[in-house]
């Protein structure tokens, strides 16, 4: 699967490798409103296995099959609750 990054995904200088680790090893995720026909989630995960910090990553599965990352930064209070929400679920629901 190809991953595409919007300019806004690079706004906070999070390396793509860290974003991808958080995406594919999430602690939790929440579906959010996005563009029509997109399947959009906010993910919370570590940037790498041994990290003590967390990232929030916004990504959308586009109708053409592309995974588009549009947001990535250090975890903020807005999404911190996902660390404590029950369940770790896979991308496909």
PyMOL Python script that loads the backbone (N, CA, C, O; Angstrom):
from pymol import cmd

cmd.read_pdbstr("""\
ATOM      1  N   UNK A   1       0.851  -1.177   0.000  1.00  0.00           N
ATOM      2  CA  UNK A   1       0.000   0.000   0.000  1.00  0.00           C
ATOM      3  C   UNK A   1       0.894   1.237   0.000  1.00  0.00           C
ATOM      4  O   UNK A   1       1.805   1.361   0.818  1.00  0.00           O
ATOM      5  N   UNK A   2       0.622   2.129  -0.914  1.00  0.00           N
ATOM      6  CA  UNK A   2       1.372   3.375  -0.996  1.00  0.00           C
ATOM      7  C   UNK A   2       0.818   4.372   0.017  1.00  0.00           C
ATOM      8  O   UNK A   2      -0.394   4.483   0.203  1.00  0.00           O
ATOM      9  N   UNK A   3       1.722   5.089   0.662  1.00  0.00           N
ATOM     10  CA  UNK A   3       1.339   6.120   1.622  1.00  0.00           C
ATOM     11  C   UNK A   3       1.723   7.462   1.024  1.00  0.00           C
ATOM     12  O   UNK A   3       2.855   7.660   0.585  1.00  0.00           O
ATOM     13  N   UNK A   4       0.771   8.376   1.014  1.00  0.00           N
ATOM     14  CA  UNK A   4       0.997   9.714   0.504  1.00  0.00           C
ATOM     15  C   UNK A   4       0.906  10.692   1.668  1.00  0.00           C
ATOM     16  O   UNK A   4       0.104  10.513   2.584  1.00  0.00           O
ATOM     17  N   UNK A   5       1.734  11.723   1.620  1.00  0.00           N
ATOM     18  CA  UNK A   5       1.784  12.723   2.682  1.00  0.00           C
ATOM     19  C   UNK A   5       1.404  14.084   2.117  1.00  0.00           C
ATOM     20  O   UNK A   5       1.982  14.536   1.129  1.00  0.00           O
ATOM     21  N   UNK A   6       0.434  14.731   2.743  1.00  0.00           N
ATOM     22  CA  UNK A   6       0.108  16.099   2.349  1.00  0.00           C
ATOM     23  C   UNK A   6       1.147  17.034   2.960  1.00  0.00           C
ATOM     24  O   UNK A   6       1.903  16.633   3.845  1.00  0.00           O
ATOM     25  N   UNK A   7       1.183  18.270   2.492  1.00  0.00           N
ATOM     26  CA  UNK A   7       2.109  19.251   3.060  1.00  0.00           C
ATOM     27  C   UNK A   7       1.845  19.455   4.544  1.00  0.00           C
ATOM     28  O   UNK A   7       2.780  19.656   5.319  1.00  0.00           O
ATOM     29  N   UNK A   8       0.581  19.404   4.945  1.00  0.00           N
ATOM     30  CA  UNK A   8       0.258  19.627   6.357  1.00  0.00           C
ATOM     31  C   UNK A   8       0.783  18.501   7.247  1.00  0.00           C
ATOM     32  O   UNK A   8       0.994  18.717   8.440  1.00  0.00           O
ATOM     33  N   UNK A   9       0.996  17.315   6.698  1.00  0.00           N
ATOM     34  CA  UNK A   9       1.531  16.203   7.491  1.00  0.00           C
ATOM     35  C   UNK A   9       2.973  16.465   7.909  1.00  0.00           C
ATOM     36  O   UNK A   9       3.442  15.904   8.899  1.00  0.00           O
ATOM     37  N   UNK A  10       3.674  17.308   7.168  1.00  0.00           N
ATOM     38  CA  UNK A  10       5.076  17.613   7.470  1.00  0.00           C
ATOM     39  C   UNK A  10       5.241  18.887   8.285  1.00  0.00           C
ATOM     40  O   UNK A  10       6.364  19.285   8.593  1.00  0.00           O
ATOM     41  N   UNK A  11       4.149  19.518   8.631  1.00  0.00           N
ATOM     42  CA  UNK A  11       4.177  20.811   9.322  1.00  0.00           C
ATOM     43  C   UNK A  11       4.974  20.775  10.627  1.00  0.00           C
ATOM     44  O   UNK A  11       5.644  21.749  10.968  1.00  0.00           O
ATOM     45  N   UNK A  12       4.906  19.651  11.362  1.00  0.00           N
ATOM     46  CA  UNK A  12       5.560  19.558  12.673  1.00  0.00           C
ATOM     47  C   UNK A  12       6.858  18.751  12.624  1.00  0.00           C
ATOM     48  O   UNK A  12       7.384  18.347  13.660  1.00  0.00           O
ATOM     49  N   UNK A  13       7.366  18.522  11.417  1.00  0.00           N
ATOM     50  CA  UNK A  13       8.663  17.871  11.208  1.00  0.00           C
ATOM     51  C   UNK A  13       8.777  16.475  11.813  1.00  0.00           C
ATOM     52  O   UNK A  13       9.844  16.094  12.292  1.00  0.00           O
ATOM     53  N   UNK A  14       7.700  15.723  11.795  1.00  0.00           N
ATOM     54  CA  UNK A  14       7.743  14.334  12.255  1.00  0.00           C
ATOM     55  C   UNK A  14       8.250  13.486  11.087  1.00  0.00           C
ATOM     56  O   UNK A  14       7.669  13.531  10.003  1.00  0.00           O
ATOM     57  N   UNK A  15       9.324  12.715  11.288  1.00  0.00           N
ATOM     58  CA  UNK A  15       9.842  11.877  10.195  1.00  0.00           C
ATOM     59  C   UNK A  15       8.807  10.860   9.712  1.00  0.00           C
ATOM     60  O   UNK A  15       8.021  10.335  10.501  1.00  0.00           O
ATOM     61  N   UNK A  16       8.819  10.595   8.429  1.00  0.00           N
ATOM     62  CA  UNK A  16       7.853   9.650   7.854  1.00  0.00           C
ATOM     63  C   UNK A  16       7.966   8.266   8.483  1.00  0.00           C
ATOM     64  O   UNK A  16       6.957   7.576   8.635  1.00  0.00           O
ATOM     65  N   UNK A  17       9.170   7.851   8.850  1.00  0.00           N
ATOM     66  CA  UNK A  17       9.337   6.541   9.487  1.00  0.00           C
ATOM     67  C   UNK A  17       8.588   6.484  10.815  1.00  0.00           C
ATOM     68  O   UNK A  17       7.991   5.461  11.148  1.00  0.00           O
ATOM     69  N   UNK A  18       8.616   7.580  11.574  1.00  0.00           N
ATOM     70  CA  UNK A  18       7.908   7.637  12.857  1.00  0.00           C
ATOM     71  C   UNK A  18       6.399   7.615  12.643  1.00  0.00           C
ATOM     72  O   UNK A  18       5.666   6.960  13.383  1.00  0.00           O
ATOM     73  N   UNK A  19       5.947   8.334  11.629  1.00  0.00           N
ATOM     74  CA  UNK A  19       4.520   8.355  11.304  1.00  0.00           C
ATOM     75  C   UNK A  19       4.047   6.949  10.943  1.00  0.00           C
ATOM     76  O   UNK A  19       3.008   6.491  11.419  1.00  0.00           O
ATOM     77  N   UNK A  20       4.807   6.285  10.114  1.00  0.00           N
ATOM     78  CA  UNK A  20       4.420   4.941   9.680  1.00  0.00           C
ATOM     79  C   UNK A  20       4.421   3.948  10.838  1.00  0.00           C
ATOM     80  O   UNK A  20       3.566   3.065  10.894  1.00  0.00           O
ATOM     81  N   UNK A  21       5.366   4.084  11.756  1.00  0.00           N
ATOM     82  CA  UNK A  21       5.369   3.183  12.912  1.00  0.00           C
ATOM     83  C   UNK A  21       4.101   3.402  13.742  1.00  0.00           C
ATOM     84  O   UNK A  21       3.454   2.441  14.157  1.00  0.00           O
ATOM     85  N   UNK A  22       3.752   4.658  13.981  1.00  0.00           N
ATOM     86  CA  UNK A  22       2.541   4.954  14.760  1.00  0.00           C
ATOM     87  C   UNK A  22       1.279   4.466  14.043  1.00  0.00           C
ATOM     88  O   UNK A  22       0.344   3.994  14.689  1.00  0.00           O
ATOM     89  N   UNK A  23       1.250   4.578  12.725  1.00  0.00           N
ATOM     90  CA  UNK A  23       0.090   4.129  11.949  1.00  0.00           C
ATOM     91  C   UNK A  23      -0.102   2.615  12.017  1.00  0.00           C
ATOM     92  O   UNK A  23      -1.222   2.132  12.183  1.00  0.00           O
ATOM     93  N   UNK A  24       0.983   1.883  11.891  1.00  0.00           N
ATOM     94  CA  UNK A  24       0.883   0.430  11.789  1.00  0.00           C
ATOM     95  C   UNK A  24       1.038  -0.292  13.123  1.00  0.00           C
ATOM     96  O   UNK A  24       0.899  -1.514  13.190  1.00  0.00           O
ATOM     97  N   UNK A  25       1.327   0.465  14.192  1.00  0.00           N
ATOM     98  CA  UNK A  25       1.390  -0.091  15.548  1.00  0.00           C
ATOM     99  C   UNK A  25       0.622   0.828  16.503  1.00  0.00           C
ATOM    100  O   UNK A  25       1.173   1.256  17.518  1.00  0.00           O
ATOM    101  N   UNK A  26      -0.638   1.135  16.194  1.00  0.00           N
ATOM    102  CA  UNK A  26      -1.360   2.115  17.021  1.00  0.00           C
ATOM    103  C   UNK A  26      -1.722   1.553  18.386  1.00  0.00           C
ATOM    104  O   UNK A  26      -1.930   0.351  18.552  1.00  0.00           O
ATOM    105  N   UNK A  27      -1.788   2.443  19.345  1.00  0.00           N
ATOM    106  CA  UNK A  27      -2.327   2.087  20.654  1.00  0.00           C
ATOM    107  C   UNK A  27      -3.843   2.116  20.572  1.00  0.00           C
ATOM    108  O   UNK A  27      -4.529   1.287  21.171  1.00  0.00           O
ATOM    109  N   UNK A  28      -4.358   3.086  19.820  1.00  0.00           N
ATOM    110  CA  UNK A  28      -5.799   3.181  19.617  1.00  0.00           C
ATOM    111  C   UNK A  28      -6.058   4.108  18.439  1.00  0.00           C
ATOM    112  O   UNK A  28      -5.147   4.770  17.941  1.00  0.00           O
ATOM    113  N   UNK A  29      -7.299   4.146  18.003  1.00  0.00           N
ATOM    114  CA  UNK A  29      -7.686   5.031  16.910  1.00  0.00           C
ATOM    115  C   UNK A  29      -9.142   5.417  17.070  1.00  0.00           C
ATOM    116  O   UNK A  29      -9.902   4.755  17.777  1.00  0.00           O
ATOM    117  N   UNK A  30      -9.519   6.495  16.406  1.00  0.00           N
ATOM    118  CA  UNK A  30     -10.896   6.979  16.440  1.00  0.00           C
ATOM    119  C   UNK A  30     -11.277   7.414  15.038  1.00  0.00           C
ATOM    120  O   UNK A  30     -10.560   8.187  14.402  1.00  0.00           O
ATOM    121  N   UNK A  31     -12.395   6.919  14.562  1.00  0.00           N
ATOM    122  CA  UNK A  31     -12.876   7.388  13.260  1.00  0.00           C
ATOM    123  C   UNK A  31     -13.359   8.821  13.416  1.00  0.00           C
ATOM    124  O   UNK A  31     -14.024   9.161  14.395  1.00  0.00           O
ATOM    125  N   UNK A  32     -13.017   9.655  12.445  1.00  0.00           N
ATOM    126  CA  UNK A  32     -13.384  11.072  12.479  1.00  0.00           C
ATOM    127  C   UNK A  32     -14.012  11.448  11.140  1.00  0.00           C
ATOM    128  O   UNK A  32     -13.871  10.734  10.147  1.00  0.00           O
ATOM    129  N   UNK A  33     -14.706  12.580  11.137  1.00  0.00           N
ATOM    130  CA  UNK A  33     -15.283  13.077   9.894  1.00  0.00           C
ATOM    131  C   UNK A  33     -14.161  13.510   8.959  1.00  0.00           C
ATOM    132  O   UNK A  33     -13.176  14.111   9.389  1.00  0.00           O
ATOM    133  N   UNK A  34     -14.317  13.204   7.708  1.00  0.00           N
ATOM    134  CA  UNK A  34     -13.349  13.592   6.695  1.00  0.00           C
ATOM    135  C   UNK A  34     -14.072  13.952   5.419  1.00  0.00           C
ATOM    136  O   UNK A  34     -15.256  14.289   5.433  1.00  0.00           O
ATOM    137  N   UNK A  35     -13.358  13.878   4.325  1.00  0.00           N
ATOM    138  CA  UNK A  35     -13.970  14.147   3.023  1.00  0.00           C
ATOM    139  C   UNK A  35     -15.016  13.080   2.715  1.00  0.00           C
ATOM    140  O   UNK A  35     -14.904  11.942   3.170  1.00  0.00           O
ATOM    141  N   UNK A  36     -16.026  13.452   1.945  1.00  0.00           N
ATOM    142  CA  UNK A  36     -17.003  12.439   1.531  1.00  0.00           C
ATOM    143  C   UNK A  36     -16.298  11.279   0.821  1.00  0.00           C
ATOM    144  O   UNK A  36     -15.397  11.488   0.008  1.00  0.00           O
ATOM    145  N   UNK A  37     -16.716  10.075   1.137  1.00  0.00           N
ATOM    146  CA  UNK A  37     -16.211   8.828   0.560  1.00  0.00           C
ATOM    147  C   UNK A  37     -14.856   8.396   1.115  1.00  0.00           C
ATOM    148  O   UNK A  37     -14.417   7.284   0.821  1.00  0.00           O
ATOM    149  N   UNK A  38     -14.172   9.231   1.907  1.00  0.00           N
ATOM    150  CA  UNK A  38     -12.932   8.808   2.567  1.00  0.00           C
ATOM    151  C   UNK A  38     -13.276   8.073   3.854  1.00  0.00           C
ATOM    152  O   UNK A  38     -14.321   8.324   4.454  1.00  0.00           O
ATOM    153  N   UNK A  39     -12.417   7.181   4.273  1.00  0.00           N
ATOM    154  CA  UNK A  39     -12.504   6.555   5.594  1.00  0.00           C
ATOM    155  C   UNK A  39     -11.357   7.163   6.391  1.00  0.00           C
ATOM    156  O   UNK A  39     -10.190   6.876   6.126  1.00  0.00           O
ATOM    157  N   UNK A  40     -11.690   8.005   7.369  1.00  0.00           N
ATOM    158  CA  UNK A  40     -10.709   8.847   8.037  1.00  0.00           C
ATOM    159  C   UNK A  40     -10.614   8.506   9.517  1.00  0.00           C
ATOM    160  O   UNK A  40     -11.627   8.367  10.202  1.00  0.00           O
ATOM    161  N   UNK A  41      -9.375   8.372  10.000  1.00  0.00           N
ATOM    162  CA  UNK A  41      -9.116   8.038  11.397  1.00  0.00           C
ATOM    163  C   UNK A  41      -8.040   8.940  11.969  1.00  0.00           C
ATOM    164  O   UNK A  41      -7.181   9.446  11.247  1.00  0.00           O
ATOM    165  N   UNK A  42      -8.101   9.136  13.297  1.00  0.00           N
ATOM    166  CA  UNK A  42      -7.000   9.714  14.042  1.00  0.00           C
ATOM    167  C   UNK A  42      -6.385   8.566  14.836  1.00  0.00           C
ATOM    168  O   UNK A  42      -7.074   7.893  15.602  1.00  0.00           O
ATOM    169  N   UNK A  43      -5.100   8.347  14.651  1.00  0.00           N
ATOM    170  CA  UNK A  43      -4.364   7.286  15.329  1.00  0.00           C
ATOM    171  C   UNK A  43      -3.516   7.877  16.443  1.00  0.00           C
ATOM    172  O   UNK A  43      -3.019   8.997  16.323  1.00  0.00           O
ATOM    173  N   UNK A  44      -3.350   7.129  17.522  1.00  0.00           N
ATOM    174  CA  UNK A  44      -2.411   7.480  18.581  1.00  0.00           C
ATOM    175  C   UNK A  44      -1.453   6.308  18.721  1.00  0.00           C
ATOM    176  O   UNK A  44      -1.870   5.165  18.906  1.00  0.00           O
ATOM    177  N   UNK A  45      -0.165   6.611  18.631  1.00  0.00           N
ATOM    178  CA  UNK A  45       0.836   5.557  18.746  1.00  0.00           C
ATOM    179  C   UNK A  45       2.208   6.129  19.028  1.00  0.00           C
ATOM    180  O   UNK A  45       2.420   7.341  18.992  1.00  0.00           O
ATOM    181  N   UNK A  46       3.126   5.236  19.308  1.00  0.00           N
ATOM    182  CA  UNK A  46       4.513   5.646  19.557  1.00  0.00           C
ATOM    183  C   UNK A  46       5.234   5.840  18.219  1.00  0.00           C
ATOM    184  O   UNK A  46       4.889   5.190  17.232  1.00  0.00           O
ATOM    185  N   UNK A  47       6.231   6.731  18.179  1.00  0.00           N
ATOM    186  CA  UNK A  47       6.991   6.907  16.943  1.00  0.00           C
ATOM    187  C   UNK A  47       7.947   5.751  16.656  1.00  0.00           C
ATOM    188  O   UNK A  47       8.346   5.544  15.510  1.00  0.00           O
ATOM    189  N   UNK A  48       8.312   5.002  17.686  1.00  0.00           N
ATOM    190  CA  UNK A  48       9.105   3.784  17.531  1.00  0.00           C
ATOM    191  C   UNK A  48       8.945   2.958  18.793  1.00  0.00           C
ATOM    192  O   UNK A  48       8.426   3.440  19.800  1.00  0.00           O
ATOM    193  N   UNK A  49       9.386   1.730  18.735  1.00  0.00           N
ATOM    194  CA  UNK A  49       9.093   0.753  19.783  1.00  0.00           C
ATOM    195  C   UNK A  49       9.521   1.186  21.185  1.00  0.00           C
ATOM    196  O   UNK A  49       8.800   0.927  22.148  1.00  0.00           O
ATOM    197  N   UNK A  50      10.658   1.828  21.320  1.00  0.00           N
ATOM    198  CA  UNK A  50      11.198   2.153  22.640  1.00  0.00           C
ATOM    199  C   UNK A  50      10.893   3.574  23.099  1.00  0.00           C
ATOM    200  O   UNK A  50      11.420   4.022  24.117  1.00  0.00           O
ATOM    201  N   UNK A  51      10.062   4.271  22.372  1.00  0.00           N
ATOM    202  CA  UNK A  51       9.760   5.666  22.682  1.00  0.00           C
ATOM    203  C   UNK A  51       8.892   5.801  23.926  1.00  0.00           C
ATOM    204  O   UNK A  51       8.051   4.950  24.215  1.00  0.00           O
ATOM    205  N   UNK A  52       9.113   6.879  24.648  1.00  0.00           N
ATOM    206  CA  UNK A  52       8.250   7.230  25.782  1.00  0.00           C
ATOM    207  C   UNK A  52       7.254   8.310  25.392  1.00  0.00           C
ATOM    208  O   UNK A  52       6.416   8.708  26.202  1.00  0.00           O
ATOM    209  N   UNK A  53       7.339   8.781  24.171  1.00  0.00           N
ATOM    210  CA  UNK A  53       6.418   9.807  23.687  1.00  0.00           C
ATOM    211  C   UNK A  53       5.400   9.166  22.750  1.00  0.00           C
ATOM    212  O   UNK A  53       5.532   8.007  22.358  1.00  0.00           O
ATOM    213  N   UNK A  54       4.388   9.947  22.403  1.00  0.00           N
ATOM    214  CA  UNK A  54       3.324   9.463  21.534  1.00  0.00           C
ATOM    215  C   UNK A  54       3.066  10.471  20.421  1.00  0.00           C
ATOM    216  O   UNK A  54       3.331  11.664  20.567  1.00  0.00           O
ATOM    217  N   UNK A  55       2.548   9.968  19.313  1.00  0.00           N
ATOM    218  CA  UNK A  55       2.146  10.811  18.191  1.00  0.00           C
ATOM    219  C   UNK A  55       0.648  10.694  17.975  1.00  0.00           C
ATOM    220  O   UNK A  55       0.033   9.682  18.310  1.00  0.00           O
ATOM    221  N   UNK A  56       0.074  11.745  17.411  1.00  0.00           N
ATOM    222  CA  UNK A  56      -1.272  11.668  16.847  1.00  0.00           C
ATOM    223  C   UNK A  56      -1.100  11.803  15.342  1.00  0.00           C
ATOM    224  O   UNK A  56      -0.428  12.713  14.856  1.00  0.00           O
ATOM    225  N   UNK A  57      -1.717  10.885  14.618  1.00  0.00           N
ATOM    226  CA  UNK A  57      -1.571  10.843  13.166  1.00  0.00           C
ATOM    227  C   UNK A  57      -2.956  10.768  12.544  1.00  0.00           C
ATOM    228  O   UNK A  57      -3.731   9.861  12.845  1.00  0.00           O
ATOM    229  N   UNK A  58      -3.265  11.720  11.678  1.00  0.00           N
ATOM    230  CA  UNK A  58      -4.521  11.702  10.938  1.00  0.00           C
ATOM    231  C   UNK A  58      -4.282  11.133   9.553  1.00  0.00           C
ATOM    232  O   UNK A  58      -3.384  11.574   8.836  1.00  0.00           O
ATOM    233  N   UNK A  59      -5.095  10.146   9.179  1.00  0.00           N
ATOM    234  CA  UNK A  59      -4.926   9.512   7.871  1.00  0.00           C
ATOM    235  C   UNK A  59      -6.283   9.146   7.296  1.00  0.00           C
ATOM    236  O   UNK A  59      -7.231   8.858   8.026  1.00  0.00           O
ATOM    237  N   UNK A  60      -6.354   9.163   5.979  1.00  0.00           N
ATOM    238  CA  UNK A  60      -7.600   8.830   5.281  1.00  0.00           C
ATOM    239  C   UNK A  60      -7.318   7.808   4.195  1.00  0.00           C
ATOM    240  O   UNK A  60      -6.347   7.922   3.448  1.00  0.00           O
ATOM    241  N   UNK A  61      -8.183   6.808   4.122  1.00  0.00           N
ATOM    242  CA  UNK A  61      -8.149   5.872   3.002  1.00  0.00           C
ATOM    243  C   UNK A  61      -9.026   6.484   1.919  1.00  0.00           C
ATOM    244  O   UNK A  61     -10.233   6.645   2.103  1.00  0.00           O
ATOM    245  N   UNK A  62      -8.413   6.822   0.791  1.00  0.00           N
ATOM    246  CA  UNK A  62      -9.116   7.472  -0.309  1.00  0.00           C
ATOM    247  C   UNK A  62      -9.854   6.435  -1.148  1.00  0.00           C
ATOM    248  O   UNK A  62      -9.488   5.259  -1.125  1.00  0.00           O
ATOM    249  N   UNK A  63     -10.886   6.842  -1.888  1.00  0.00           N
ATOM    250  CA  UNK A  63     -11.638   5.899  -2.721  1.00  0.00           C
ATOM    251  C   UNK A  63     -10.773   5.151  -3.740  1.00  0.00           C
ATOM    252  O   UNK A  63     -11.112   4.039  -4.145  1.00  0.00           O
ATOM    253  N   UNK A  64      -9.658   5.759  -4.153  1.00  0.00           N
ATOM    254  CA  UNK A  64      -8.775   5.097  -5.127  1.00  0.00           C
ATOM    255  C   UNK A  64      -7.789   4.135  -4.467  1.00  0.00           C
ATOM    256  O   UNK A  64      -6.939   3.559  -5.146  1.00  0.00           O
ATOM    257  N   UNK A  65      -7.896   3.955  -3.136  1.00  0.00           N
ATOM    258  CA  UNK A  65      -7.047   3.001  -2.430  1.00  0.00           C
ATOM    259  C   UNK A  65      -5.795   3.584  -1.813  1.00  0.00           C
ATOM    260  O   UNK A  65      -5.042   2.867  -1.153  1.00  0.00           O
ATOM    261  N   UNK A  66      -5.556   4.868  -2.013  1.00  0.00           N
ATOM    262  CA  UNK A  66      -4.376   5.499  -1.414  1.00  0.00           C
ATOM    263  C   UNK A  66      -4.607   5.761   0.065  1.00  0.00           C
ATOM    264  O   UNK A  66      -5.719   6.098   0.473  1.00  0.00           O
ATOM    265  N   UNK A  67      -3.562   5.609   0.867  1.00  0.00           N
ATOM    266  CA  UNK A  67      -3.592   6.023   2.264  1.00  0.00           C
ATOM    267  C   UNK A  67      -2.912   7.379   2.324  1.00  0.00           C
ATOM    268  O   UNK A  67      -1.726   7.499   2.017  1.00  0.00           O
ATOM    269  N   UNK A  68      -3.659   8.397   2.719  1.00  0.00           N
ATOM    270  CA  UNK A  68      -3.152   9.765   2.721  1.00  0.00           C
ATOM    271  C   UNK A  68      -3.027  10.255   4.157  1.00  0.00           C
ATOM    272  O   UNK A  68      -4.016  10.333   4.885  1.00  0.00           O
ATOM    273  N   UNK A  69      -1.805  10.582   4.557  1.00  0.00           N
ATOM    274  CA  UNK A  69      -1.554  11.147   5.883  1.00  0.00           C
ATOM    275  C   UNK A  69      -1.644  12.661   5.759  1.00  0.00           C
ATOM    276  O   UNK A  69      -0.959  13.268   4.935  1.00  0.00           O
ATOM    277  N   UNK A  70      -2.497  13.267   6.586  1.00  0.00           N
ATOM    278  CA  UNK A  70      -2.697  14.714   6.501  1.00  0.00           C
ATOM    279  C   UNK A  70      -2.332  15.439   7.790  1.00  0.00           C
ATOM    280  O   UNK A  70      -2.341  16.669   7.829  1.00  0.00           O
ATOM    281  N   UNK A  71      -2.007  14.686   8.856  1.00  0.00           N
ATOM    282  CA  UNK A  71      -1.710  15.308  10.143  1.00  0.00           C
ATOM    283  C   UNK A  71      -0.773  14.401  10.922  1.00  0.00           C
ATOM    284  O   UNK A  71      -0.986  13.190  10.985  1.00  0.00           O
ATOM    285  N   UNK A  72       0.266  14.981  11.518  1.00  0.00           N
ATOM    286  CA  UNK A  72       1.168  14.219  12.384  1.00  0.00           C
ATOM    287  C   UNK A  72       1.890  15.185  13.312  1.00  0.00           C
ATOM    288  O   UNK A  72       2.530  16.140  12.871  1.00  0.00           O
ATOM    289  N   UNK A  73       1.773  14.915  14.602  1.00  0.00           N
ATOM    290  CA  UNK A  73       2.460  15.743  15.593  1.00  0.00           C
ATOM    291  C   UNK A  73       2.508  15.009  16.924  1.00  0.00           C
ATOM    292  O   UNK A  73       1.878  13.966  17.096  1.00  0.00           O
ATOM    293  N   UNK A  74       3.268  15.572  17.867  1.00  0.00           N
ATOM    294  CA  UNK A  74       3.297  15.010  19.210  1.00  0.00           C
ATOM    295  C   UNK A  74       1.880  15.043  19.781  1.00  0.00           C
ATOM    296  O   UNK A  74       1.117  15.974  19.525  1.00  0.00           O
ATOM    297  N   UNK A  75       1.546  14.027  20.548  1.00  0.00           N
ATOM    298  CA  UNK A  75       0.197  13.882  21.087  1.00  0.00           C
ATOM    299  C   UNK A  75      -0.224  15.108  21.890  1.00  0.00           C
ATOM    300  O   UNK A  75       0.527  15.601  22.732  1.00  0.00           O
ATOM    301  N   UNK A  76      -1.436  15.594  21.618  1.00  0.00           N
ATOM    302  CA  UNK A  76      -2.000  16.726  22.345  1.00  0.00           C
ATOM    303  C   UNK A  76      -3.118  16.239  23.263  1.00  0.00           C
ATOM    304  O   UNK A  76      -3.550  15.089  23.182  1.00  0.00           O
ATOM    305  N   UNK A  77      -3.572  17.123  24.124  1.00  0.00           N
ATOM    306  CA  UNK A  77      -4.646  16.764  25.055  1.00  0.00           C
ATOM    307  C   UNK A  77      -5.935  16.379  24.334  1.00  0.00           C
ATOM    308  O   UNK A  77      -6.728  15.601  24.865  1.00  0.00           O
ATOM    309  N   UNK A  78      -6.151  16.909  23.144  1.00  0.00           N
ATOM    310  CA  UNK A  78      -7.379  16.601  22.411  1.00  0.00           C
ATOM    311  C   UNK A  78      -7.532  15.101  22.160  1.00  0.00           C
ATOM    312  O   UNK A  78      -8.646  14.579  22.214  1.00  0.00           O
ATOM    313  N   UNK A  79      -6.434  14.405  21.889  1.00  0.00           N
ATOM    314  CA  UNK A  79      -6.486  12.977  21.556  1.00  0.00           C
ATOM    315  C   UNK A  79      -5.890  12.081  22.638  1.00  0.00           C
ATOM    316  O   UNK A  79      -5.868  10.862  22.473  1.00  0.00           O
ATOM    317  N   UNK A  80      -5.409  12.649  23.731  1.00  0.00           N
ATOM    318  CA  UNK A  80      -4.771  11.862  24.797  1.00  0.00           C
ATOM    319  C   UNK A  80      -5.717  10.819  25.386  1.00  0.00           C
ATOM    320  O   UNK A  80      -5.264   9.771  25.847  1.00  0.00           O
ATOM    321  N   UNK A  81      -7.012  11.084  25.378  1.00  0.00           N
ATOM    322  CA  UNK A  81      -7.977  10.139  25.944  1.00  0.00           C
ATOM    323  C   UNK A  81      -7.915   8.785  25.247  1.00  0.00           C
ATOM    324  O   UNK A  81      -8.286   7.772  25.839  1.00  0.00           O
ATOM    325  N   UNK A  82      -7.453   8.752  24.003  1.00  0.00           N
ATOM    326  CA  UNK A  82      -7.354   7.476  23.292  1.00  0.00           C
ATOM    327  C   UNK A  82      -6.339   6.527  23.929  1.00  0.00           C
ATOM    328  O   UNK A  82      -6.410   5.314  23.731  1.00  0.00           O
ATOM    329  N   UNK A  83      -5.397   7.077  24.689  1.00  0.00           N
ATOM    330  CA  UNK A  83      -4.451   6.211  25.399  1.00  0.00           C
ATOM    331  C   UNK A  83      -5.162   5.356  26.438  1.00  0.00           C
ATOM    332  O   UNK A  83      -4.711   4.256  26.758  1.00  0.00           O
ATOM    333  N   UNK A  84      -6.267   5.860  26.962  1.00  0.00           N
ATOM    334  CA  UNK A  84      -6.956   5.199  28.068  1.00  0.00           C
ATOM    335  C   UNK A  84      -8.278   4.569  27.662  1.00  0.00           C
ATOM    336  O   UNK A  84      -8.925   3.906  28.473  1.00  0.00           O
ATOM    337  N   UNK A  85      -8.686   4.767  26.413  1.00  0.00           N
ATOM    338  CA  UNK A  85      -9.948   4.190  25.940  1.00  0.00           C
ATOM    339  C   UNK A  85      -9.775   2.685  25.766  1.00  0.00           C
ATOM    340  O   UNK A  85      -8.693   2.226  25.399  1.00  0.00           O
ATOM    341  N   UNK A  86     -10.818   1.920  26.024  1.00  0.00           N
ATOM    342  CA  UNK A  86     -10.688   0.465  25.894  1.00  0.00           C
ATOM    343  C   UNK A  86     -10.476   0.043  24.449  1.00  0.00           C
ATOM    344  O   UNK A  86     -10.992   0.648  23.510  1.00  0.00           O
ATOM    345  N   UNK A  87      -9.706  -1.007  24.315  1.00  0.00           N
ATOM    346  CA  UNK A  87      -9.580  -1.653  23.014  1.00  0.00           C
ATOM    347  C   UNK A  87      -8.526  -1.091  22.106  1.00  0.00           C
ATOM    348  O   UNK A  87      -8.358   0.122  21.976  1.00  0.00           O
ATOM    349  N   UNK A  88      -7.828  -1.991  21.489  1.00  0.00           N
ATOM    350  CA  UNK A  88      -6.906  -1.679  20.409  1.00  0.00           C
ATOM    351  C   UNK A  88      -7.474  -2.441  19.228  1.00  0.00           C
ATOM    352  O   UNK A  88      -7.503  -3.671  19.234  1.00  0.00           O
ATOM    353  N   UNK A  89      -7.920  -1.722  18.222  1.00  0.00           N
ATOM    354  CA  UNK A  89      -8.584  -2.383  17.106  1.00  0.00           C
ATOM    355  C   UNK A  89      -7.761  -2.215  15.838  1.00  0.00           C
ATOM    356  O   UNK A  89      -7.076  -1.204  15.690  1.00  0.00           O
ATOM    357  N   UNK A  90      -7.807  -3.163  14.929  1.00  0.00           N
ATOM    358  CA  UNK A  90      -7.061  -3.053  13.681  1.00  0.00           C
ATOM    359  C   UNK A  90      -7.676  -2.009  12.752  1.00  0.00           C
ATOM    360  O   UNK A  90      -8.800  -1.557  12.968  1.00  0.00           O
ATOM    361  N   UNK A  91      -6.933  -1.637  11.723  1.00  0.00           N
ATOM    362  CA  UNK A  91      -7.384  -0.626  10.761  1.00  0.00           C
ATOM    363  C   UNK A  91      -8.713  -1.031  10.139  1.00  0.00           C
ATOM    364  O   UNK A  91      -9.625  -0.209  10.043  1.00  0.00           O
ATOM    365  N   UNK A  92      -8.836  -2.266   9.722  1.00  0.00           N
ATOM    366  CA  UNK A  92     -10.073  -2.727   9.090  1.00  0.00           C
ATOM    367  C   UNK A  92     -11.110  -3.044  10.154  1.00  0.00           C
ATOM    368  O   UNK A  92     -10.849  -3.828  11.066  1.00  0.00           O
ATOM    369  N   UNK A  93     -12.275  -2.442  10.042  1.00  0.00           N
ATOM    370  CA  UNK A  93     -13.346  -2.708  11.005  1.00  0.00           C
ATOM    371  C   UNK A  93     -14.474  -3.425  10.328  1.00  0.00           C
ATOM    372  O   UNK A  93     -15.477  -3.742  10.967  1.00  0.00           O
TER     373      UNK A  93
END
""", "prot")
cmd.dss("prot")
cmd.show_as("cartoon", "prot")
cmd.util.cbc("prot")
cmd.orient("prot")
